[in-house]
Amino acid sequence: MAGPVSIAGMGKGPSRATTYSWLIFALSFGLLISDYMARQVLNAVFPLLKAEWHLLDSQLGLLSGVVAVMVGLLTFPLSLAADKWGRVRSLTAMAILWSLATLFCAHAQGFGEMLAGRALVGLGEAAYGSVGIAVVISVFPQRLRATLSAAFMAGGLFGQVLGVALGAQIAASHGWREAFMVIGAGGLVLGLLYPIVVREQRVQALAGISPQSGAPTLAASLRALFSTRSVRLAYAGSGLQLFAAGALPAWLPSYFNRYYALPVDKAGRMAALLLLLCGAGMILCGMLSDRIARNQPERKIALAIGYSLGTAICLGLAFQLPPGIAQMVLLGLGMFLVAGTTGPAGAMVANLTPLMVHGSAFATLTLANNLLGLAPGPILTGRVADAIGLLGALQLLPLPCLAAATVYAAMRRSYLTDLARRPT
């Protein structure tokens, strides 16, 4: 392989979408769903693991959050490595690793082995999002890239829904080990199929990438990624808002099990329905941002503030109410808004960084999302739950949303100025 190529800076893509382009999208999308199913199946079986191994909530939170920790730490370096080693080859290795790690979790005999298995799941999944979207958008015309990016990211939420719902159903009827085995085996089949169908040379040919193409130096890329005040705030605001988005999928099944007295399978299905609302909200809030901010880009900031404040209000009210319909309505509204900042935050990062480093910029955004939000969300919520109870811990989730709104508000002073001086 030649030196690394950027996601968007090298190659203009084909003039039209081909059948092969859509086949690549379908397989990459399928692997993304498998990725998140492997990540989320654990949350559906929290009550069973807690009872069998006598675990604390902090230990359960660590088992969930360690995946996001690994993703956050390794997304950027593994994305760079994938450009050098070959994206298709790297995606295949990732999928096989997280699938084998999920199968290992099925045979874990205690907390330590499960933690090791979950860390390996995180290692396998670390760069799939950034590298997978790089492959997908490279084989489609530029006019479809925004749509495909949104659809691809939504695949992660569909995977969460399937992981929780299917995992809970299998666990309720056959046991939690079988839930890990089914999801791990499915991912392994897709991982082995991927390189048979998706070929590195055909992907590069469709993308219009020359084998001699190179990328900016590492030093130049790093300077561009953090060159403005606004882009640094965009990373921080996105990560803080996703604290609640990481905690809720991990703990809602347990919340419904404990406070609504639902069995594991019904609690998992209830949480899955709320995750569907989260996915719908992410897509629709992103579409609204594009429409409203088409000619006035600063409106993306106002919408991001609104989504963060709306989440804080809905969750704050919901967890003050007793279990019932009113609480479920507010939880549904909160889940609809909790990932709504994903679209405007991604657009702001893209607008504030040069085209040549967009791949690294989104890897950096993924790192911020995981280290500030998706990883500490379930872990810290579990630790607080051990001290004051799960309900008390969930009542604190509006706080990081308010912090995110404050960070986005701070962007107002510099966003248009930084846009005007952005290097191309």
C-alpha positions in Angstrom: 0.0 0.0 0.0 1.0 3.6 -0.6 0.9 6.2 2.2 -2.5 7.0 3.8 -5.2 8.8 1.8 -7.7 11.1 3.3 -11.3 10.3 3.4 -12.5 13.2 1.5 -9.5 15.0 0.2 -8.3 12.3 -2.3 -10.6 10.9 -4.9 -13.8 12.5 -6.2 -15.8 9.3 -6.1 -17.8 7.9 -9.1 -20.2 10.0 -11.1 -23.0 7.6 -10.2 -23.8 5.0 -7.7 -23.2 1.5 -9.0 -24.6 -1.9 -7.9 -21.2 -2.6 -6.4 -21.4 0.6 -4.4 -24.7 -0.4 -2.8 -23.4 -3.9 -2.1 -20.4 -2.3 -0.2 -22.9 -0.1 1.7 -25.1 -3.1 2.6 -22.2 -5.2 3.9 -20.6 -2.3 5.8 -24.0 -1.3 7.2 -24.5 -4.9 8.3 -21.2 -5.0 10.1 -22.0 -1.7 11.8 -25.2 -3.3 13.1 -23.2 -6.3 14.3 -20.7 -4.0 15.9 -23.4 -2.3 18.1 -25.2 -5.5 18.8 -22.0 -7.0 20.3 -21.6 -3.8 22.3 -25.2 -3.6 23.6 -26.1 -7.2 24.3 -24.4 -7.0 27.7 -26.8 -4.3 28.9 -29.8 -6.5 28.2 -28.5 -9.2 30.6 -27.3 -6.9 33.4 -30.0 -8.3 35.8 -28.9 -11.9 35.1 -25.2 -11.2 35.5 -25.8 -9.2 38.7 -27.8 -12.1 40.2 -25.4 -14.9 39.1 -22.1 -13.3 39.9 -23.3 -10.9 42.7 -21.9 -7.8 40.9 -22.1 -4.2 42.1 -23.7 -1.7 39.7 -20.2 -0.1 39.4 -18.9 -3.4 38.1 -21.8 -3.7 35.6 -21.1 -0.1 34.5 -17.5 -0.9 33.9 -18.3 -3.9 31.8 -20.4 -1.7 29.6 -18.2 1.4 29.6 -14.9 -0.4 28.9 -15.9 -0.9 25.3 -16.3 2.9 24.8 -13.0 3.5 26.7 -11.2 1.3 24.2 -13.0 2.9 21.3 -12.2 6.4 22.5 -8.5 5.7 23.1 -7.8 3.8 19.9 -10.1 5.3 17.3 -7.6 7.9 16.0 -4.4 5.7 15.9 -6.2 2.7 14.4 -7.9 4.9 11.8 -4.4 6.2 10.7 -3.1 2.6 10.7 -6.0 1.4 8.6 -5.2 3.9 5.9 -1.6 2.5 5.7 -2.5 -1.2 6.0 -5.6 -1.2 3.8 -9.2 -0.2 4.9 -10.9 -3.4 3.7 -8.3 -5.6 5.4 -8.5 -3.6 8.6 -12.3 -3.7 8.7 -12.2 -7.5 8.2 -9.7 -7.9 11.1 -11.8 -5.7 13.3 -15.1 -7.6 12.7 -13.4 -11.0 13.3 -11.8 -9.7 16.5 -15.0 -8.3 18.0 -17.0 -11.4 17.0 -14.5 -13.8 18.6 -14.3 -11.6 21.7 -18.1 -11.8 22.0 -18.0 -15.5 21.7 -15.3 -15.5 24.5 -17.7 -13.4 26.7 -20.3 -16.2 26.2 -17.9 -18.6 28.1 -16.6 -16.1 30.7 -16.6 -17.6 34.2 -16.5 -14.4 36.2 -16.2 -10.7 36.2 -12.5 -10.6 35.3 -12.9 -12.8 32.2 -15.9 -10.9 31.1 -14.0 -7.6 31.5 -11.2 -8.9 29.4 -13.6 -10.1 26.7 -15.4 -6.7 26.7 -12.1 -4.9 26.3 -11.3 -7.0 23.3 -14.7 -6.2 21.9 -13.8 -2.5 22.2 -10.4 -3.1 20.6 -12.1 -4.7 17.6 -14.7 -2.0 17.3 -12.4 1.0 17.9 -12.0 2.3 14.4 -14.9 0.6 12.6 -17.1 3.8 12.5 -14.5 6.1 11.0 -12.9 3.6 8.7 -16.3 2.1 7.6 -17.8 5.4 6.7 -14.5 6.2 4.8 -15.0 3.2 2.6 -18.7 3.8 2.1 -18.6 7.5 1.1 -15.6 6.9 -1.2 -17.6 4.7 -3.6 -20.6 7.0 -4.0 -21.0 10.4 -5.7 -20.3 13.4 -3.6 -24.0 14.5 -3.7 -25.0 11.4 -1.7 -22.3 11.6 1.0 -24.3 13.5 3.6 -27.3 11.2 3.2 -25.1 8.1 3.4 -23.2 9.4 6.4 -26.4 10.0 8.4 -27.8 6.6 7.4 -24.5 4.9 8.3 -24.5 6.5 11.8 -28.1 5.5 12.3 -27.1 1.9 11.8 -25.3 2.1 15.1 -28.6 2.8 16.9 -30.4 0.1 15.0 -27.7 -2.3 16.2 -28.2 -1.1 19.8 -31.9 -1.8 19.5 -31.4 -5.2 18.1 -28.6 -6.0 20.6 -30.8 -5.1 23.5 -34.1 -6.6 22.2 -32.7 -9.8 20.7 -30.2 -10.3 23.5 -33.0 -10.0 26.1 -35.2 -12.3 24.2 -32.6 -15.0 23.8 -31.4 -14.6 27.4 -34.9 -14.9 28.8 -35.6 -18.2 26.9 -32.1 -19.8 26.6 -29.8 -18.0 29.0 -27.4 -15.0 28.8 -24.5 -17.1 27.4 -26.5 -18.1 24.3 -27.3 -14.4 23.6 -23.6 -13.7 23.3 -23.0 -16.8 21.2 -25.8 -15.9 18.6 -24.6 -12.3 18.2 -20.9 -13.3 18.1 -21.5 -16.0 15.5 -23.5 -13.6 13.3 -20.8 -11.0 13.3 -18.1 -13.7 12.5 -20.1 -14.8 9.4 -20.3 -11.2 8.1 -16.7 -10.6 8.9 -15.5 -13.6 6.9 -17.8 -12.7 3.9 -16.7 -9.0 3.8 -13.3 -9.4 2.1 -14.6 -11.9 -0.4 -17.0 -9.3 -1.8 -15.3 -6.0 -1.0 -11.9 -5.7 -2.7 -9.4 -3.0 -1.9 -8.5 -2.3 -5.5 -12.1 -2.1 -6.7 -12.9 0.4 -3.9 -9.9 2.6 -4.8 -10.9 2.4 -8.5 -14.4 3.5 -7.8 -13.2 6.3 -5.5 -10.8 7.6 -8.1 -7.8 7.2 -5.8 -4.4 6.9 -7.4 -2.1 4.3 -5.8 0.5 7.1 -5.6 -1.8 9.5 -3.7 -0.6 10.6 -0.3 -2.0 12.5 2.7 -0.9 15.5 4.7 1.8 14.9 7.3 0.8 13.9 10.7 1.9 17.3 12.2 -0.1 19.2 9.6 -3.2 17.1 10.2 -3.0 17.6 13.9 -2.6 21.4 13.5 -5.7 21.5 11.3 -7.8 19.4 13.6 -7.4 21.8 16.6 -6.7 25.0 14.8 -9.7 27.0 15.9 -11.5 27.7 19.2 -14.8 26.8 17.7 -13.8 23.3 16.6 -12.4 22.5 20.0 -15.6 23.6 21.6 -17.6 21.5 19.1 -15.7 18.4 20.1 -16.3 19.1 23.8 -20.0 19.9 23.4 -20.7 16.8 21.4 -18.9 14.6 24.0 -20.7 16.1 27.0 -24.1 15.7 25.5 -23.5 12.1 24.7 -22.8 11.3 28.4 -26.6 10.8 28.8 -26.7 9.0 25.5 -24.2 6.5 26.8 -25.7 6.1 30.2 -29.4 5.6 29.2 -29.0 2.6 26.9 -26.8 0.9 29.5 -29.1 1.4 32.4 -32.7 1.6 31.1 -33.2 -2.2 31.0 -32.1 -2.4 34.6 -34.3 0.6 35.5 -37.4 -1.0 34.0 -36.5 -4.3 35.7 -36.1 -2.7 39.1 -38.7 0.1 39.2 -41.3 -1.3 36.8 -40.9 -4.9 37.9 -40.6 -6.0 34.3 -38.9 -9.4 33.5 -35.6 -9.2 31.6 -37.1 -9.7 28.1 -39.9 -7.1 28.5 -37.4 -4.6 30.1 -35.1 -5.1 27.1 -38.0 -4.6 24.6 -39.1 -1.4 26.4 -35.5 0.0 26.3 -35.3 -1.0 22.7 -38.3 1.0 21.8 -36.8 4.1 23.4 -33.6 3.5 21.5 -35.6 3.5 18.3 -36.9 6.9 19.3 -33.3 8.0 19.8 -32.3 6.8 16.3 -35.3 8.6 14.8 -34.4 11.8 16.7 -30.8 11.7 15.6 -31.8 11.5 11.9 -34.7 14.0 12.1 -32.9 16.5 14.2 -30.0 16.4 11.8 -32.3 16.9 8.8 -33.9 19.9 10.6 -30.5 21.4 11.3 -29.5 21.1 7.6 -32.8 22.8 6.5 -32.9 25.6 9.0 -29.1 26.4 8.8 -28.8 26.1 5.0 -28.1 29.8 4.6 -27.3 30.7 8.2 -24.7 28.3 9.5 -24.7 29.8 13.0 -28.2 28.4 13.5 -26.7 25.0 14.0 -25.4 26.3 17.3 -28.8 27.5 18.4 -30.3 24.1 17.5 -27.6 22.2 19.4 -28.2 24.4 22.4 -32.0 23.7 22.1 -31.5 19.9 21.8 -29.2 19.9 24.9 -31.5 22.0 27.0 -34.6 20.0 25.8 -32.9 16.8 26.9 -32.0 18.2 30.3 -35.6 19.4 30.9 -37.2 16.1 29.8 -34.9 13.8 31.7 -35.0 16.1 34.8 -38.8 16.0 34.9 -39.0 12.3 34.0 -36.9 11.0 36.8 -38.8 13.1 39.4 -42.0 11.3 38.5 -43.1 7.9 39.7 -43.1 5.0 37.2 -46.1 5.4 34.8 -47.3 6.8 31.5 -46.2 10.4 32.2 -42.7 9.3 33.0 -42.5 7.2 29.8 -43.7 10.1 27.7 -41.0 12.4 29.1 -38.4 9.6 28.7 -39.4 9.2 25.1 -39.0 12.9 24.4 -35.6 12.9 26.2 -34.4 9.9 24.2 -35.6 11.6 21.0 -33.5 14.7 21.7 -30.5 13.1 23.5 -28.5 12.3 20.3 -30.0 15.2 18.3 -26.7 17.2 18.5 -24.9 14.5 16.5 -25.9 16.0 13.2 -25.1 19.7 13.9 -21.9 18.8 15.8 -20.7 16.7 12.9 -21.5 19.5 10.4 -19.7 22.1 12.5 -16.6 19.9 12.7 -16.7 19.4 8.9 -17.2 23.1 8.3 -14.3 24.1 10.6 -11.7 21.7 9.3 -10.0 21.4 5.9 -11.4 18.9 3.4 -8.1 17.0 3.4 -8.4 16.0 7.0 -12.1 15.2 7.4 -11.4 11.6 8.1 -9.1 12.4 11.0 -11.5 15.1 12.1 -14.4 12.6 12.5 -12.0 10.2 14.2 -11.2 13.0 16.7 -14.9 13.7 17.1 -15.5 10.0 17.9 -12.7 10.1 20.4 -14.3 13.1 22.2 -17.7 11.5 22.1 -16.4 8.3 23.7 -13.9 9.8 26.3 -16.3 12.6 27.4 -19.6 10.8 27.0 -20.2 7.3 25.9 -17.5 5.8 28.1 -17.9 7.6 31.4 -21.7 7.7 31.1 -22.4 4.1 32.0 -19.4 3.8 34.3 -20.0 6.9 36.5 -23.7 6.3 36.6 -23.1 2.8 37.9 -20.7 4.1 40.6 -23.2 6.8 41.7 -25.9 4.1 41.7 -24.0 2.1 44.2 -23.9 5.1 46.5 -27.4 6.6 46.1 -29.4 4.1 44.0 -30.0 3.8 40.3 -32.9 6.3 40.3 -30.7 8.9 42.1 -27.9 8.4 39.6 -30.3 8.8 36.6 -31.6 12.0 38.2 -28.2 13.6 37.7 -28.1 13.0 33.9 -29.4 16.5 33.1 -26.2 18.0 34.4 -23.9 17.0 31.5 -26.6 18.1 29.1 -26.6 21.6 30.7 -22.8 21.6 30.5 -23.0 20.8 26.7 -25.5 23.6 26.2 -23.1 26.0 27.9 -20.2 24.9 25.7 -22.3 25.3 22.5 -23.3 28.8 23.7 -19.6 29.7 24.0 -19.2 28.9 20.3 -21.4 31.8 19.3 -18.6 34.3 19.8 -16.2 32.7 17.4 -18.0 30.4 15.0 -18.5 32.7 12.0 -15.0 34.2 12.4 -13.5 30.7 12.5 -15.6 29.7 9.5 -14.3 32.6 7.5 -10.7 31.8 8.1 -10.9 28.1 7.7 -8.1 26.7 5.4 -9.3 24.7 2.4 
